[in-house]
Amino acid sequence: MTLQARCCQGAPSTSRSAIRLVSAAAGLAAALASAPLAYAGEGGVSHVMPGANGTMVDLPPAGPGWFFKPMFVNYQGDNTIRIPTAAGIVANADVTTNTFVVGGGYGFEQTVLGGAHFGVAAFLPYTWVDISAQTASGLRRIDNSVSGLGDATIVPVMLAWKSGDWQYDFLLPIYAPTGSYELGRLGNTGLNYWTFDPIVGLAYANAKSGFNAAAHVGLAMNTENDDTQYKSGNVLHLDASIQQIFPLGSGFANVGIEGWYFQQVSCDSGAGATLGCFKGRTAGVGPVLGYIQPIGKDKLIFEFKWLPEIETKNRLKGDFLWAKMVYKF
């Protein structure tokens, strides 16, 4: 029995297919990077985060069954630029957030649209925020700590087509403004607007070698924050990863890297957008470690990754630390 068949799913294929996928992802990243330089939305942040849909553990289900997926992400970032917030324009912000997410979903047995596996999912975060920033005048510094529910993610559509070692995906995450938000408060756990984020992607899993790769592209489209009359611009985002699986103990370990490029493609707008277009950008790359433990017909998967932002524009700049667990049954 092949390595991939024992730990995950898949069938034999050649290494040329993997090379084509990696080349395609690299080409797409290069195309995005060659676009005109852009400058981020309100608060210097967005609903979509690097690492949320980057690796094999994040793929839509390609078969029937439930999955449970708790996650934890720590982010520490700062900047020296002026950014618009619920408390007005501030500068020299220093932010630490810790978010615990509970969620999961279900893949249905019946296929649709020419053999696509259909699934749904939902996730609810709880966030702790510590933020410090200077007022626009620079005369005083504001410190704020707040915790509460964040903005829920609903995924009413997840589609996965399987063809040998390849998987083709479409999913539609919708971020709902369920988080705590107060006008005039520097730190908030919610963004107070909706985001619709259609994503397409492909993934490759070599059954013989245990080599895996994935690339996904999405367009996050935001509504206006009614409290500030601020509409953050839409964000085109690319996440890609390569991983190698190998036997370890009673399960399988995997190591790899993940990279991303987020480019805001439309200007911020609305009466509250006093800084003008204020487009944003972020890019980075970091290591990924994981472990897959088969439990009968079920699977328990752990994943840890450190994703430092290497280059940003009009956003906070920092490091994402992710810990994910997926139980498929």
C-alpha positions in Angstrom: 0.0 0.0 0.0 1.4 3.4 -0.9 2.2 6.1 1.6 -0.6 8.5 0.5 -3.2 5.7 0.5 -2.3 4.8 4.0 -2.4 8.3 5.6 -4.8 10.3 3.4 -6.3 9.6 -0.1 -4.9 9.4 -3.6 -3.6 7.3 -6.4 -0.3 6.9 -8.2 0.9 9.7 -10.5 4.2 11.2 -11.7 6.3 14.0 -10.2 5.8 16.0 -13.4 2.3 16.8 -12.2 3.6 18.2 -8.9 6.1 20.3 -10.8 3.3 21.7 -12.9 1.3 22.7 -9.8 4.3 24.4 -8.1 5.1 26.2 -11.3 1.5 27.4 -11.7 1.4 28.7 -8.2 4.7 30.4 -8.6 3.6 31.9 -11.9 0.4 33.3 -10.3 2.3 34.8 -7.4 4.7 36.5 -9.8 1.8 37.9 -11.8 0.2 39.3 -8.7 3.6 40.7 -7.5 4.1 42.5 -10.9 0.8 44.4 -10.4 1.1 48.1 -9.5 2.1 48.7 -5.9 -0.9 49.0 -3.7 -1.3 50.6 -0.3 -5.3 48.1 3.7 -8.6 48.6 4.7 -10.0 50.1 7.9 -7.8 49.4 10.9 -5.0 48.1 8.6 -6.5 44.6 8.8 -9.1 42.4 7.0 -11.3 39.4 7.7 -9.0 37.2 5.5 -5.8 36.1 7.2 -2.7 34.4 5.9 -2.7 30.8 6.9 -6.5 30.4 7.0 -6.7 28.4 3.7 -3.2 27.5 2.8 -2.4 23.8 3.2 -3.9 20.3 2.7 -5.6 20.4 6.1 -7.8 23.3 4.9 -9.1 21.6 1.8 -12.9 21.1 1.3 -13.9 17.5 2.1 -13.7 15.1 -0.9 -16.0 12.5 0.6 -18.9 12.1 3.0 -18.5 12.7 6.8 -18.1 15.2 9.5 -15.1 17.2 10.5 -14.3 19.1 13.7 -11.7 21.9 13.4 -10.7 24.0 16.4 -7.9 26.5 15.7 -5.8 29.0 17.6 -3.9 32.0 16.1 -1.6 34.5 17.7 -0.7 37.7 15.9 1.7 40.4 17.0 2.2 43.4 14.7 2.9 47.1 14.6 3.4 49.9 12.2 4.5 53.6 12.0 1.9 54.8 9.6 -1.4 56.5 10.2 -4.4 54.1 10.1 -8.2 54.7 10.4 -9.9 53.0 13.3 -13.1 53.1 15.3 -11.4 55.6 17.5 -10.3 57.8 14.6 -7.0 58.2 12.9 -4.0 56.8 15.0 -0.4 56.1 14.3 2.5 53.9 15.6 0.1 51.1 16.5 1.3 48.1 18.5 -1.2 45.1 18.5 -1.3 41.6 20.0 -4.3 39.4 19.3 -5.1 35.8 20.4 -8.0 34.1 18.8 -9.5 30.7 19.6 -11.9 29.3 16.9 -14.4 26.5 17.2 -15.9 25.1 14.0 -16.4 22.2 11.7 -18.6 21.0 8.9 -20.1 18.1 6.9 -19.5 16.6 3.5 -22.5 15.1 1.9 -22.5 11.7 0.2 -24.4 12.7 -3.0 -22.3 14.5 -5.6 -23.4 17.5 -7.6 -22.2 19.4 -10.8 -20.5 16.6 -12.6 -19.2 14.7 -9.6 -18.3 17.4 -7.1 -18.4 16.6 -3.5 -20.5 19.1 -1.6 -20.0 20.3 1.9 -20.8 23.1 4.4 -19.0 24.5 7.4 -19.1 27.3 10.1 -16.6 28.8 12.5 -17.0 31.1 15.5 -14.0 32.9 17.0 -13.3 34.4 20.4 -10.6 37.0 20.5 -8.4 38.9 23.0 -7.0 42.2 21.7 -4.3 44.4 23.3 -3.6 47.5 21.3 -1.6 50.7 21.9 -1.4 53.7 19.5 -0.7 57.4 19.3 -3.5 59.9 18.6 -3.3 61.6 15.2 -1.8 64.7 16.9 0.9 62.6 18.5 0.3 64.3 21.8 -0.8 61.2 23.7 -0.9 57.4 23.6 -4.0 55.3 23.9 -3.9 51.8 25.4 -6.9 49.4 25.1 -7.6 45.7 26.0 -10.8 44.0 25.0 -12.0 40.5 24.5 -15.2 39.0 23.1 -16.7 37.1 20.2 -15.3 37.8 16.8 -16.9 37.7 13.4 -18.4 34.3 12.5 -17.4 32.6 9.2 -20.2 30.7 7.4 -19.3 28.5 4.4 -22.6 27.5 2.7 -20.8 26.1 -0.3 -17.7 23.9 -0.5 -17.2 21.9 -3.7 -14.4 19.4 -4.4 -13.8 17.6 -7.7 -11.3 14.6 -7.5 -9.3 13.4 -10.5 -6.6 11.0 -9.7 -4.1 12.8 -7.5 -5.6 16.1 -8.2 -8.4 18.0 -6.4 -10.1 21.1 -7.7 -12.0 23.3 -5.2 -14.5 26.1 -4.9 -15.7 27.5 -1.6 -17.6 30.6 -0.5 -16.6 31.8 3.0 -18.9 34.6 4.3 -17.8 36.7 7.3 -20.7 38.0 9.3 -20.4 41.0 11.7 -21.1 39.1 14.9 -18.1 40.4 16.8 -18.0 43.0 19.5 -17.7 46.5 18.0 -18.0 50.0 19.6 -17.5 53.3 17.8 -14.8 55.3 19.6 -13.1 52.2 21.0 -9.6 51.7 19.7 -9.7 47.9 20.0 -12.5 45.7 18.7 -12.9 42.0 18.2 -15.2 42.5 15.2 -14.9 44.6 12.0 -18.6 45.6 11.8 -19.0 44.7 8.1 -19.7 41.7 5.9 -17.1 40.0 3.7 -17.9 37.6 0.8 -14.8 35.7 -0.3 -15.2 33.2 -3.3 -12.1 31.0 -3.5 -10.9 28.6 -6.3 -8.0 26.3 -5.9 -6.3 23.1 -6.8 -4.3 20.6 -4.8 -2.0 17.7 -5.7 -1.2 14.6 -3.6 1.4 12.1 -4.9 0.4 8.6 -3.7 3.9 7.1 -4.0 6.1 9.8 -2.5 3.8 11.6 -0.1 4.5 14.9 -1.8 1.6 17.4 -1.5 1.0 20.9 -2.8 -1.9 23.3 -2.9 -2.7 26.8 -4.2 -5.9 28.9 -3.7 -6.9 32.3 -5.0 -9.8 34.3 -3.6 -11.4 37.8 -3.9 -12.6 39.2 -0.6 -15.4 41.7 -1.2 -16.4 44.0 1.7 -19.5 45.9 2.6 -19.5 49.3 4.3 -19.1 49.8 8.1 -22.3 51.7 8.8 -20.9 53.2 12.0 -17.9 54.8 10.4 -19.2 55.1 6.8 -16.0 53.4 5.7 -15.9 50.8 3.0 -12.7 48.8 2.9 -11.5 47.9 -0.6 -11.6 44.4 -2.1 -8.6 42.1 -1.6 -7.2 39.6 -4.1 -5.3 36.9 -2.1 -3.2 33.9 -3.0 -2.1 31.2 -0.5 0.1 28.3 -1.6 2.0 25.5 0.1 4.2 22.4 -0.5 4.5 19.6 2.1 6.2 16.2 2.4 4.5 13.4 4.3 6.6 10.5 5.8 5.9 7.7 8.3 6.6 8.5 12.0 5.5 6.3 14.9 2.0 5.1 14.5 1.1 7.9 12.1 2.6 10.3 9.6 4.5 13.6 10.0 4.6 16.3 7.4 6.9 19.3 6.9 6.6 22.1 4.4 6.4 25.8 3.7 3.5 28.2 3.0 3.6 31.5 1.2 1.0 34.2 0.5 0.4 37.4 -1.4 -2.5 39.7 -0.6 -3.2 42.7 -2.8 -6.0 45.2 -2.3 -7.4 45.8 -5.8 -10.0 48.6 -5.1 -9.7 51.7 -3.1 -11.2 52.3 0.3 -14.3 54.6 0.0 -17.1 56.2 1.8 -17.4 59.4 3.9 -15.2 57.9 6.6 -12.2 57.2 4.2 -10.4 60.4 5.0 -7.0 59.0 4.1 -8.1 58.5 0.5 -7.6 55.3 -1.5 -5.4 53.6 1.2 -4.9 50.3 -0.6 -3.0 47.6 1.3 -0.7 44.7 0.6 1.0 41.9 2.6 3.3 39.0 1.6 5.3 36.4 3.4 6.4 32.8 3.8 7.0 30.4 6.7 7.4 26.8 7.9 4.6 24.3 8.4 4.7 21.2 10.6 2.0 18.6 11.0 1.1 15.1 12.2 -1.6 12.7 11.0 -2.9 10.0 13.3 -5.2 7.4 11.8 -7.8 6.1 14.3 -9.6 3.2 12.6 -11.4 4.8 9.7 -11.1 8.3 11.2 -8.2 10.7 11.2 -6.8 13.1 13.7 -4.6 15.9 12.2 -2.4 18.5 13.9 -0.8 21.4 12.2 1.5 24.2 13.5 2.9 27.1 11.4 4.8 30.3 11.8 4.0 32.9 9.1 6.0 36.1 9.3 5.0 39.0 7.1 8.0 39.9 5.1 6.6 42.9 3.2 3.5 45.1 3.9 2.0 48.4 2.8 -0.6 50.3 4.8 -1.1 47.4 7.1 0.2 46.2 10.4 3.3 44.1 10.0 4.0 41.1 12.2 3.9 37.4 12.7 1.1 34.8 12.6 1.4 31.7 14.8 -1.2 29.0 13.9 -2.2 25.8 15.7 -4.9 23.7 14.1 -6.5 20.4 14.8 -8.9 18.5 12.5 -10.8 15.4 13.5 -12.4 13.7 10.5 -15.1 11.1 11.2 
